């Protein structure tokens, strides 16, 4: 398997090199040069566990790894998850299934890929004979930072640098990032939003002068954001697993289409569903669920991507994004490198671009899009708990609301991206409760309401000492990075 850039101006590389590079040299994102297909044996997959389906998908994209190597990576990566099956499919009612992806160490779906990525990356480094240490440079809207810091904590031959917005992340997200124990970590709050931080990170990743300085120091960049192909492929897996589990439970028959709704900001998680469909998974409509930063909702309706709008801080902070990086991979798939390169240049220069009618029609064949505002999100949390005795986090609530906007007779898979414990204050407010000033007390209150224990991964989180207090402007990040790396 070889990988090419979405912008068509970078060399074709191996899967190992695509993992290591993160971002292609021309600023594009890596995609398969020829997209694979899998002839799924549903009788066998309905009996398979998560690890077996992981091996099937990973070996299809990254054929440089042996089955034995992948098995070792997977069992190490998911050892800290609080459910032996890793992922749970919860039936909300006879038609809607929630795909719970929050049973990892930081209680968010980012753990699904970021627990595995360090093993893929470090093995790729060894196989290619690379001697440089990897610098994992990451912008986060909250969840990626915590999961990346957890996954890369004290991993040999790596340093990890995380920039997160100073306003908008939850108390728990901030505590997870700033108390990380890894000696190879550097964490900074940014005076700006996620888009600001992501823009600077992409600029730094593509800076040739900085790359030369790093090379002299025996360092090179990689990324833990969903621009990294390893992140994306690891996310494809759980859609295959969910389909197999619904066959096993009798909710689906082999070949029957399954609609999927995903709360998304950077477009990675729903692109993974699209890639699963391209592999041969029988998926129907894919619904893009957004909050009031609904640049994607507008795009799929009109073909106009317009990031020139007010950025809003919401109760679903992981989706507070106006520049959805992984959309580039979708545009490449339907329109090719030349058009994608042109649109991305317009986005960088003008903060907007417009696709042609043919491209929009192709997009609308596969995707729906809808959004929920803060009040609708809160109301959905309240109503779902009242009607189903099930507690949603605000991001999943956005997806449940969006899913309700479209009528279909198919089975519905709604991706549940975070535990309600991770956003305890927002959940309590939605239920008409007054959150306490003490975040630990709010966790206990959610536990009482949900009739669940506080997850072990966060039970003592707020007793941990904060290590990282620094807050910088966007303009200071470049010099901060150099200082943290000793350049």
C-alpha angles and dihedrals in degrees: 000000000000129000131217134191121259088230095053097224101098131078119269108253141190122262089255092055093045089055092050097044096049093185121042116244092249091057093258130122125251120253131168113279088221115018112233128230126211122209095218117213099207096187089059097039093052086063095042125104124227093266093055092051089047090056092049094053098037094049090051092059102027106038092165089080120077121230089248092053092049091049090054093047093050098048091048094044097051099037091105097054116115096224122059091218089054093213128048128203108208120194107225090182138330093295108027125068125188116215103212109210098164105089095104130099096279097037097239137101090251087078090067091070104019094057088058102036097075090058093048092046098046091046090050090052091052094046092051092047092237115167099187120102115243120240108206103207113191139176114198139189087204115287103056091056095055094044094046092048090050094047097045097038107142093339109164118259094012139104121189126208119188128189118190132177113264091221126048106030116112122252089251094049091051092048092050092053101040096047096048109140098210114124089208094059133106118182127184134177112227125217094229140046132288093269090056092051094044091050091054093045091053090048092051092047090055097042108118094195092053090047090056092050090050093047090055088052093048094253136121135180130250130161139232093194118106088264083083110093091220091062093051098047091049088056093052089065100070094056090058090047093049092051090050091049092051089052089051092051093047094244090118137031120218110280094014112135121249122201117219130205119193130184103223144168107166091034095233100116095050092042086058088058089050090051090049087055090050089052088060104269109147099241125156125195119356113213118208107213116199138172124228089299083078102162089134094051090054092045096054090047098047110013089239117119107198119176091169094104139099113287110229127205108220142175089264098060098170086068097047092113133124099179108062104195100192093056084082090069091053092048090051090051095054101031110020136237101296096056092040091053090050093048093048090050089052090049092051093046104034104016089236142071137176125217123214123260094256092055092047091051091052091049093049091052089066105026142059121185135199138154140213126213123219095269093048090049092051092046091051091053090050096045095045091052092046095047102033106020088236126128117221127197113230095258093053089045089058088054094047090051093047091048090056091060093072127062119216139144094223126104111267127221112197115191113230104203105180143023117254086234089068091063099031097151093052093046093049092049090050089054092052095256124131112238117229124238088243110079091203090057090053090055090055091048092053089048091055093049095045092041089230132118119253103265111262091233091068103024093108099022096117093053091062120103117249110241101180120056101153121127120185140175121250090254091058097055097086094055091041090055093050091048093049090052094045094244 
